[in-house]
Amino acid sequence: MEYLIGIQGPDFVLVAADNVAASSIIQMKHDYDKMFKLSEKILLLCVGEAGDTVQFAEYIQKNVQLYKMRNGYELSPAAAANFTRKNLADYLRSRTPYHVNLLLAGYDDADGPGLFYMDYLSSLAKAPFAAHGYGAFLTLSILDRYYRPDLSQEEAVGLLKKCVEELSKRFILNLPSFNVRLIDKDGIHDMEKLTVSAV
Amino acid sequence: MLTPQVLLRADMAWKSLLTSSSLPTSLPFASSQPVPLPFPMSHGTTTLAFLFQGGVLAAADTRSSCSGLVACPASQKILPIHSHLVGTTSGTSADCALWKRILSRELRLYQLRHGRRLSTSGAAKLLSHMLHPFKGTELCVAATLCGWDGGELFYVCSDGTRLQGKLFSVGSGSPYAYSILDQGVQWGLTVAEATSIAREAVFRATYRDAYSGNCVDIYHITSKGWTRRSVDRDVWASLLKLLPPRPDSATSSR
Protein backbone atom coordinates (compact mmCIF):
# COMPACT_ATOMS: atom_id res chain seq x y z
CA MET A 1 0.00 0.00 0.00
CA GLU A 2 2.78 2.41 0.93
CA TYR A 3 5.62 3.42 -1.33
CA LEU A 4 9.13 4.68 -0.77
CA ILE A 5 11.79 5.41 -3.36
CA GLY A 6 15.35 6.71 -3.28
CA ILE A 7 17.76 7.62 -6.11
CA GLN A 8 21.41 8.46 -5.49
CA GLY A 9 23.24 10.85 -7.77
CA PRO A 10 26.93 11.82 -7.87
CA ASP A 11 26.50 14.52 -5.21
CA PHE A 12 22.90 14.21 -3.96
CA VAL A 13 20.22 11.73 -2.93
CA LEU A 14 16.62 12.17 -4.04
CA VAL A 15 13.91 10.51 -1.97
CA ALA A 16 10.13 10.38 -2.20
CA ALA A 17 7.32 8.82 -0.17
CA ASP A 18 3.57 8.68 -0.64
CA ASN A 19 1.30 10.77 1.58
CA VAL A 20 -1.46 8.34 2.52
CA ALA A 21 -2.11 7.18 6.08
CA ALA A 22 -4.64 4.37 5.77
CA SER A 23 -6.64 2.27 8.19
CA SER A 24 -8.01 -0.85 6.46
CA ILE A 25 -9.92 0.54 3.46
CA ILE A 26 -10.11 4.18 4.56
CA GLN A 27 -7.57 6.91 3.81
CA MET A 28 -7.44 8.68 7.16
CA LYS A 29 -4.93 11.30 6.08
CA HIS A 30 -3.89 12.58 2.65
CA ASP A 31 -0.87 14.63 3.71
CA TYR A 32 1.05 12.31 6.02
CA ASP A 33 4.82 12.71 6.07
CA LYS A 34 6.73 9.41 6.23
CA MET A 35 10.18 10.99 6.39
CA PHE A 36 11.98 11.50 9.69
CA LYS A 37 14.86 13.93 9.92
CA LEU A 38 17.66 12.24 11.82
CA SER A 39 20.15 15.11 11.45
CA GLU A 40 20.91 18.01 9.15
CA LYS A 41 21.86 15.69 6.29
CA ILE A 42 20.18 12.37 7.05
CA LEU A 43 16.59 11.35 6.38
CA LEU A 44 14.93 8.12 7.46
CA LEU A 45 11.92 6.99 5.41
CA CYS A 46 9.83 4.51 7.29
CA VAL A 47 6.82 2.37 6.35
CA GLY A 48 5.29 -0.74 7.83
CA GLU A 49 2.96 -1.67 10.63
CA ALA A 50 0.95 1.15 12.19
CA GLY A 51 2.53 2.36 15.37
CA ASP A 52 5.76 0.42 14.90
CA THR A 53 6.86 2.93 12.23
CA VAL A 54 6.57 6.03 14.39
CA GLN A 55 7.82 4.37 17.58
CA PHE A 56 10.91 2.90 15.91
CA ALA A 57 11.72 5.91 13.73
CA GLU A 58 11.37 8.36 16.62
CA TYR A 59 13.55 6.14 18.83
CA ILE A 60 16.30 6.16 16.18
CA GLN A 61 15.83 9.88 15.62
CA LYS A 62 16.20 10.76 19.32
CA ASN A 63 19.22 8.49 19.77
CA VAL A 64 21.01 10.02 16.77
CA GLN A 65 20.38 13.47 18.23
CA LEU A 66 21.55 12.28 21.65
CA TYR A 67 24.82 11.09 20.10
CA LYS A 68 25.39 14.57 18.69
CA MET A 69 24.69 16.18 22.08
CA ARG A 70 27.03 13.83 23.92
CA ASN A 71 29.90 13.80 21.45
CA GLY A 72 29.70 17.16 19.73
CA TYR A 73 29.59 15.75 16.21
CA GLU A 74 26.94 13.95 14.16
CA LEU A 75 26.77 10.32 13.16
CA SER A 76 27.60 9.68 9.50
CA PRO A 77 24.84 8.20 7.33
CA ALA A 78 26.61 4.82 7.22
CA ALA A 79 26.98 4.78 11.00
CA ALA A 80 23.35 5.78 11.47
CA ALA A 81 22.25 3.06 9.05
CA ASN A 82 24.25 0.41 10.88
CA PHE A 83 22.91 1.61 14.22
CA THR A 84 19.36 1.35 12.88
CA ARG A 85 19.99 -2.11 11.52
CA LYS A 86 21.48 -3.30 14.80
CA ASN A 87 18.39 -2.14 16.68
CA LEU A 88 16.10 -3.87 14.21
CA ALA A 89 18.15 -7.05 14.51
CA ASP A 90 18.13 -6.96 18.31
CA TYR A 91 14.35 -6.60 18.38
CA LEU A 92 13.75 -9.14 15.63
CA ARG A 93 14.02 -12.17 17.88
CA SER A 94 12.45 -10.54 20.90
CA ARG A 95 8.80 -10.62 21.97
CA THR A 96 8.25 -7.27 20.26
CA PRO A 97 9.83 -7.17 16.81
CA TYR A 98 9.32 -4.00 14.79
CA HIS A 99 7.76 -4.67 11.42
CA VAL A 100 9.18 -1.70 9.50
CA ASN A 101 10.80 -1.18 6.09
CA LEU A 102 13.25 1.66 5.81
CA LEU A 103 15.29 3.77 3.47
CA LEU A 104 18.01 5.88 5.00
CA ALA A 105 19.39 8.65 2.80
CA GLY A 106 22.20 10.97 3.74
CA TYR A 107 25.13 13.06 2.68
CA ASP A 108 28.49 12.54 4.34
CA ASP A 109 31.01 15.37 3.95
CA ALA A 110 33.79 12.79 3.58
CA ASP A 111 32.13 9.95 1.65
CA GLY A 112 29.49 11.80 -0.32
CA PRO A 113 25.87 10.78 -0.80
CA GLY A 114 24.58 7.42 0.41
CA LEU A 115 21.31 5.50 0.18
CA PHE A 116 20.74 2.52 2.46
CA TYR A 117 17.98 -0.05 2.06
CA MET A 118 16.77 -1.88 5.18
CA ASP A 119 13.85 -4.22 5.66
CA TYR A 120 11.95 -5.70 8.57
CA LEU A 121 14.30 -8.70 8.74
CA SER A 122 17.09 -6.20 9.44
CA SER A 123 18.95 -6.64 6.22
CA LEU A 124 21.08 -3.66 5.14
CA ALA A 125 22.34 -2.81 1.68
CA LYS A 126 23.89 0.34 0.29
CA ALA A 127 22.29 0.83 -3.10
CA PRO A 128 22.30 3.41 -5.90
CA PHE A 129 18.51 3.27 -6.03
CA ALA A 130 15.86 1.45 -4.00
CA ALA A 131 12.12 1.23 -3.42
CA HIS A 132 9.77 -0.29 -0.84
CA GLY A 133 6.17 -1.40 -1.10
CA TYR A 134 4.06 -3.07 -3.78
CA GLY A 135 4.92 -0.13 -6.03
CA ALA A 136 8.51 -1.34 -6.06
CA PHE A 137 7.50 -4.28 -8.24
CA LEU A 138 6.34 -1.86 -10.88
CA THR A 139 9.14 0.68 -10.68
CA LEU A 140 12.40 -1.17 -10.05
CA SER A 141 12.79 -2.17 -13.68
CA ILE A 142 12.28 1.45 -14.76
CA LEU A 143 15.07 2.39 -12.38
CA ASP A 144 17.21 -0.46 -13.71
CA ARG A 145 16.68 0.74 -17.28
CA TYR A 146 17.24 4.48 -16.92
CA TYR A 147 19.52 4.91 -13.91
CA ARG A 148 23.05 6.18 -14.48
CA PRO A 149 25.53 7.01 -11.71
CA ASP A 150 26.07 10.50 -13.17
CA LEU A 151 22.44 11.65 -13.20
CA SER A 152 21.84 15.36 -12.77
CA GLN A 153 19.22 16.57 -10.30
CA GLU A 154 16.73 17.32 -13.08
CA GLU A 155 17.26 13.90 -14.64
CA ALA A 156 16.74 12.24 -11.28
CA VAL A 157 13.46 14.11 -10.78
CA GLY A 158 12.48 13.09 -14.32
CA LEU A 159 13.21 9.46 -13.46
CA LEU A 160 11.12 9.79 -10.30
CA LYS A 161 8.26 11.21 -12.35
CA LYS A 162 8.46 8.22 -14.70
CA CYS A 163 8.08 5.92 -11.71
CA VAL A 164 5.11 7.83 -10.31
CA GLU A 165 3.49 7.82 -13.75
CA GLU A 166 3.79 4.07 -13.94
CA LEU A 167 2.23 3.71 -10.50
CA SER A 168 -0.72 5.88 -11.43
CA LYS A 169 -1.17 3.83 -14.59
CA ARG A 170 -0.80 0.28 -13.28
CA PHE A 171 -1.00 0.22 -9.52
CA ILE A 172 -4.41 -0.84 -8.28
CA LEU A 173 -4.35 1.54 -5.30
CA ASN A 174 -4.72 5.29 -5.48
CA LEU A 175 -1.62 7.16 -4.30
CA PRO A 176 -2.49 10.73 -5.19
CA SER A 177 0.56 12.60 -3.99
CA PHE A 178 4.19 12.16 -2.94
CA ASN A 179 6.54 14.13 -0.71
CA VAL A 180 9.88 14.71 -2.42
CA ARG A 181 13.12 15.77 -0.73
CA LEU A 182 16.70 16.16 -1.90
CA ILE A 183 19.81 15.83 0.27
CA ASP A 184 23.12 17.33 -0.82
CA LYS A 185 26.13 19.02 0.76
CA ASP A 186 23.92 21.94 1.82
CA GLY A 187 21.44 19.80 3.71
CA ILE A 188 17.87 18.65 3.17
CA HIS A 189 15.75 20.53 0.63
CA ASP A 190 11.98 20.20 0.33
CA MET A 191 10.97 19.88 -3.27
CA GLU A 192 7.60 20.34 -4.90
CA LYS A 193 5.09 17.66 -3.99
CA LEU A 194 4.46 15.28 -6.88
CA THR A 195 0.76 14.88 -7.56
CA VAL A 196 -0.62 12.45 -10.06
CA SER A 197 -2.32 15.17 -12.09
CA ALA A 198 0.89 17.16 -12.46
CA VAL A 199 2.95 14.21 -13.69
CA MET B 1 26.04 4.53 24.62
CA LEU B 2 23.54 3.92 21.89
CA THR B 3 21.95 0.74 23.15
CA PRO B 4 18.53 -0.80 23.13
CA GLN B 5 18.67 -0.60 26.90
CA VAL B 6 17.52 3.00 26.54
CA LEU B 7 14.26 1.78 25.04
CA LEU B 8 14.02 -1.07 27.53
CA ARG B 9 14.39 1.34 30.42
CA ALA B 10 11.76 3.66 28.94
CA ASP B 11 9.45 0.69 28.51
CA MET B 12 10.02 -0.44 32.08
CA ALA B 13 9.40 3.08 33.32
CA TRP B 14 5.95 2.95 31.73
CA LYS B 15 5.36 -0.53 33.12
CA SER B 16 6.27 0.61 36.61
CA LEU B 17 3.92 3.57 36.16
CA LEU B 18 1.17 1.18 35.24
CA THR B 19 1.88 -1.30 38.01
CA SER B 20 1.57 1.41 40.63
CA SER B 21 -0.86 0.59 43.41
CA SER B 22 -3.78 2.37 41.80
CA LEU B 23 -4.23 -0.32 39.14
CA PRO B 24 -5.41 -3.90 39.71
CA THR B 25 -2.47 -6.28 39.64
CA SER B 26 -4.17 -8.76 37.34
CA LEU B 27 -3.82 -6.47 34.29
CA PRO B 28 -2.18 -8.56 31.55
CA PHE B 29 1.03 -7.00 30.21
CA ALA B 30 1.62 -7.77 26.54
CA SER B 31 1.51 -11.50 27.18
CA SER B 32 2.40 -13.67 24.23
CA GLN B 33 -0.73 -15.81 24.73
CA PRO B 34 -3.89 -13.68 24.64
CA VAL B 35 -6.35 -14.47 27.39
CA PRO B 36 -9.58 -15.81 25.79
CA LEU B 37 -12.52 -13.44 26.23
CA PRO B 38 -15.35 -14.78 28.43
CA PHE B 39 -18.02 -13.19 26.22
CA PRO B 40 -17.95 -11.03 23.09
CA MET B 41 -16.94 -7.45 23.87
CA SER B 42 -18.71 -4.36 22.51
CA HIS B 43 -17.06 -3.06 19.33
CA GLY B 44 -19.38 -1.39 16.85
CA THR B 45 -19.86 2.32 16.77
CA THR B 46 -19.87 5.49 14.70
CA THR B 47 -17.92 8.44 16.01
CA LEU B 48 -16.68 11.49 14.22
CA ALA B 49 -14.95 14.79 14.89
CA PHE B 50 -13.93 17.74 12.76
CA LEU B 51 -12.48 21.24 12.96
CA PHE B 52 -14.28 24.30 11.66
CA GLN B 53 -14.24 28.03 12.23
CA GLY B 54 -16.40 27.72 15.35
CA GLY B 55 -14.10 25.23 17.11
CA VAL B 56 -14.15 21.45 17.21
CA LEU B 57 -17.29 19.35 16.87
CA ALA B 58 -17.47 15.74 18.06
CA ALA B 59 -20.42 13.41 17.53
CA ALA B 60 -21.09 9.77 18.29
CA ASP B 61 -23.96 7.31 18.42
CA THR B 62 -25.00 5.79 21.75
CA ARG B 63 -25.38 2.10 21.01
CA SER B 64 -23.16 -0.44 22.77
CA SER B 65 -23.43 -3.83 21.10
CA CYS B 66 -22.25 -7.30 22.11
CA SER B 67 -22.37 -9.41 18.93
CA GLY B 68 -26.06 -9.26 18.08
CA LEU B 69 -27.32 -7.78 21.34
CA VAL B 70 -27.72 -4.07 22.06
CA ALA B 71 -26.14 -4.16 25.47
CA CYS B 72 -26.83 -0.50 26.16
CA PRO B 73 -28.86 1.92 24.01
CA ALA B 74 -27.72 4.98 25.93
CA SER B 75 -23.99 4.67 26.39
CA GLN B 76 -21.67 7.65 26.44
CA LYS B 77 -19.02 7.40 23.76
CA ILE B 78 -17.73 10.94 24.10
CA LEU B 79 -15.96 11.32 27.40
CA PRO B 80 -14.75 14.66 28.72
CA ILE B 81 -11.14 14.49 29.86
CA HIS B 82 -10.85 18.02 31.20
CA SER B 83 -12.63 21.28 30.62
CA HIS B 84 -11.02 21.83 27.22
CA LEU B 85 -10.43 18.28 26.03
CA VAL B 86 -12.91 15.66 25.01
CA GLY B 87 -12.29 12.20 23.59
CA THR B 88 -14.50 10.07 21.38
CA THR B 89 -14.16 6.35 22.00
CA SER B 90 -14.46 3.35 19.76
CA GLY B 91 -13.42 -0.27 20.13
CA THR B 92 -14.03 -2.09 23.36
CA SER B 93 -16.15 0.12 25.64
CA ALA B 94 -14.52 -1.09 28.84
CA ASP B 95 -10.99 -0.55 27.50
CA CYS B 96 -11.89 2.95 26.30
CA ALA B 97 -13.50 3.95 29.58
CA LEU B 98 -10.51 2.71 31.58
CA TRP B 99 -7.87 4.34 29.40
CA LYS B 100 -9.74 7.63 29.27
CA ARG B 101 -9.74 7.70 33.07
CA ILE B 102 -6.04 6.85 33.14
CA LEU B 103 -5.39 9.63 30.63
CA SER B 104 -7.41 12.14 32.71
CA ARG B 105 -5.41 11.18 35.77
CA GLU B 106 -2.07 11.50 34.00
CA LEU B 107 -3.00 14.85 32.47
CA ARG B 108 -4.06 16.19 35.86
CA LEU B 109 -0.80 14.96 37.41
CA TYR B 110 1.14 16.66 34.61
CA GLN B 111 -0.75 19.89 35.25
CA LEU B 112 0.00 19.75 38.97
CA ARG B 113 3.67 18.91 38.46
CA HIS B 114 4.45 21.36 35.68
CA GLY B 115 2.01 24.17 36.34
CA ARG B 116 0.54 24.12 32.85
CA ARG B 117 -1.80 21.93 30.84
CA LEU B 118 -0.41 19.43 28.39
CA SER B 119 -1.32 20.27 24.78
CA THR B 120 -3.69 18.04 22.80
CA SER B 121 -0.70 16.83 20.81
CA GLY B 122 1.08 15.92 24.04
CA ALA B 123 -2.00 14.21 25.44
CA ALA B 124 -2.28 12.16 22.25
CA LYS B 125 1.41 11.21 22.45
CA LEU B 126 0.98 10.26 26.12
CA LEU B 127 -2.01 8.03 25.34
CA SER B 128 -0.18 6.50 22.39
CA HIS B 129 2.88 5.67 24.49
CA MET B 130 0.74 4.26 27.31
CA LEU B 131 -1.04 1.95 24.87
CA HIS B 132 2.12 0.79 23.10
CA PRO B 133 3.07 -1.99 25.56
CA PHE B 134 -0.31 -3.58 24.88
CA LYS B 135 0.16 -3.82 21.14
CA GLY B 136 -0.57 -7.33 19.96
CA THR B 137 -2.99 -8.05 22.81
CA GLU B 138 -6.78 -7.93 22.68
CA LEU B 139 -6.84 -4.32 23.82
CA CYS B 140 -8.83 -2.25 21.34
CA VAL B 141 -9.03 1.51 21.81
CA ALA B 142 -9.52 3.94 18.93
CA ALA B 143 -10.06 7.49 20.14
CA THR B 144 -10.08 10.96 18.69
CA LEU B 145 -8.90 13.63 21.11
CA CYS B 146 -10.60 16.95 20.44
CA GLY B 147 -8.96 19.78 22.29
CA TRP B 148 -8.86 23.48 22.49
CA ASP B 149 -5.36 24.83 22.45
CA GLY B 150 -6.10 26.50 19.17
CA GLY B 151 -8.47 23.74 18.10
CA GLU B 152 -6.70 20.43 17.49
CA LEU B 153 -7.82 16.97 16.57
CA PHE B 154 -5.80 13.78 17.03
CA TYR B 155 -6.66 10.18 16.24
CA VAL B 156 -5.01 7.64 18.55
CA CYS B 157 -5.38 3.89 18.16
CA SER B 158 -4.20 0.98 20.26
CA ASP B 159 -2.29 -0.43 17.28
CA GLY B 160 0.02 2.56 17.66
CA THR B 161 -1.34 5.01 15.09
CA ARG B 162 -1.34 8.65 16.07
CA LEU B 163 -2.47 11.13 13.41
CA GLN B 164 -3.24 14.83 13.46
CA GLY B 165 -5.99 15.96 11.14
CA LYS B 166 -9.02 18.12 10.48
CA LEU B 167 -11.63 15.40 10.10
CA PHE B 168 -11.79 11.88 11.46
CA SER B 169 -14.45 9.22 11.75
CA VAL B 170 -13.85 6.01 13.65
CA GLY B 171 -15.78 2.78 14.11
CA SER B 172 -17.74 0.23 12.14
CA GLY B 173 -20.03 2.97 10.79
CA SER B 174 -17.21 5.30 9.85
CA PRO B 175 -17.12 4.69 6.08
CA TYR B 176 -20.78 5.73 5.86
CA ALA B 177 -20.14 8.82 7.96
CA TYR B 178 -17.04 9.78 5.95
CA SER B 179 -18.99 9.89 2.73
CA ILE B 180 -21.53 12.33 4.17
CA LEU B 181 -18.91 14.48 5.89
CA ASP B 182 -16.66 14.66 2.82
CA GLN B 183 -19.54 16.23 0.93
CA GLY B 184 -20.45 18.95 3.39
CA VAL B 185 -17.73 19.77 5.92
CA GLN B 186 -15.76 22.92 5.27
CA TRP B 187 -14.06 25.51 7.40
CA GLY B 188 -16.76 28.21 7.10
CA LEU B 189 -19.69 26.26 8.59
CA THR B 190 -21.76 27.89 11.33
CA VAL B 191 -22.23 25.99 14.58
CA ALA B 192 -25.79 25.08 13.61
CA GLU B 193 -24.73 23.81 10.18
CA ALA B 194 -21.87 21.81 11.66
CA THR B 195 -24.14 20.24 14.27
CA SER B 196 -26.67 19.37 11.62
CA ILE B 197 -24.19 17.69 9.28
CA ALA B 198 -22.62 15.77 12.16
CA ARG B 199 -26.05 14.48 13.23
CA GLU B 200 -26.95 13.54 9.68
CA ALA B 201 -23.64 11.71 9.17
CA VAL B 202 -24.16 9.63 12.32
CA PHE B 203 -27.77 9.06 11.35
CA ARG B 204 -26.88 7.79 7.89
CA ALA B 205 -24.28 5.50 9.44
CA THR B 206 -26.83 4.13 11.90
CA TYR B 207 -29.14 3.43 8.97
CA ARG B 208 -26.61 1.15 7.30
CA ASP B 209 -24.52 -0.17 10.18
CA ALA B 210 -26.22 -2.65 12.51
CA TYR B 211 -23.83 -1.90 15.34
CA SER B 212 -24.59 1.83 15.45
CA GLY B 213 -27.88 3.33 16.47
CA ASN B 214 -30.11 4.97 19.05
CA CYS B 215 -29.24 8.58 19.89
CA VAL B 216 -26.52 11.00 18.82
CA ASP B 217 -24.25 12.74 21.31
CA ILE B 218 -22.74 16.00 20.15
CA TYR B 219 -20.01 17.97 21.89
CA HIS B 220 -18.77 21.37 20.80
CA ILE B 221 -15.35 22.53 22.01
CA THR B 222 -14.33 26.19 21.92
CA SER B 223 -11.92 28.42 23.77
CA LYS B 224 -14.44 28.50 26.61
CA GLY B 225 -14.47 24.73 27.00
CA TRP B 226 -16.80 21.95 25.88
CA THR B 227 -20.61 22.04 25.76
CA ARG B 228 -22.89 19.11 25.17
CA ARG B 229 -25.51 19.65 22.50
CA SER B 230 -27.35 16.37 22.39
CA VAL B 231 -31.00 15.79 21.72
CA ASP B 232 -32.09 12.87 23.82
CA ARG B 233 -34.82 11.79 21.47
CA ASP B 234 -33.91 8.84 19.35
CA VAL B 235 -32.20 10.04 16.19
CA TRP B 236 -34.43 7.91 14.04
CA ALA B 237 -37.55 9.59 15.33
CA SER B 238 -36.22 13.07 14.68
CA LEU B 239 -34.60 12.43 11.31
CA LEU B 240 -37.07 9.91 9.91
CA LYS B 241 -38.13 12.37 7.26
CA LEU B 242 -34.72 11.95 5.60
CA LEU B 243 -35.46 8.33 4.79
CA PRO B 244 -37.25 7.20 1.62
CA PRO B 245 -40.89 6.19 2.21
CA ARG B 246 -41.76 2.54 2.78
CA PRO B 247 -42.42 0.81 -0.54
CA ASP B 248 -45.83 -0.47 0.51
CA SER B 249 -47.01 2.65 2.38
CA ALA B 250 -49.12 3.91 -0.53
CA THR B 251 -50.94 0.62 -1.00
CA SER B 252 -51.48 -0.55 2.60
CA SER B 253 -54.64 0.73 4.27
CA ARG B 254 -55.10 -1.00 7.62
Interface residues (C-beta under 8 A of the other chain):
Chain A: A21 S23 I25 I26 M28 K29 Y32 E49 A50 G51 D52 V54 Q55 Y59 N63 L66 Y67 R70 F83 N87 D90 Y91 R95 T96
Chain B: M1 L2 P4 V6 L7 A30 S32 S128 H132 K135 G136 Y155 C157 D159 G160 T161 R162 L163 G165 F168 S174 P175 Y178
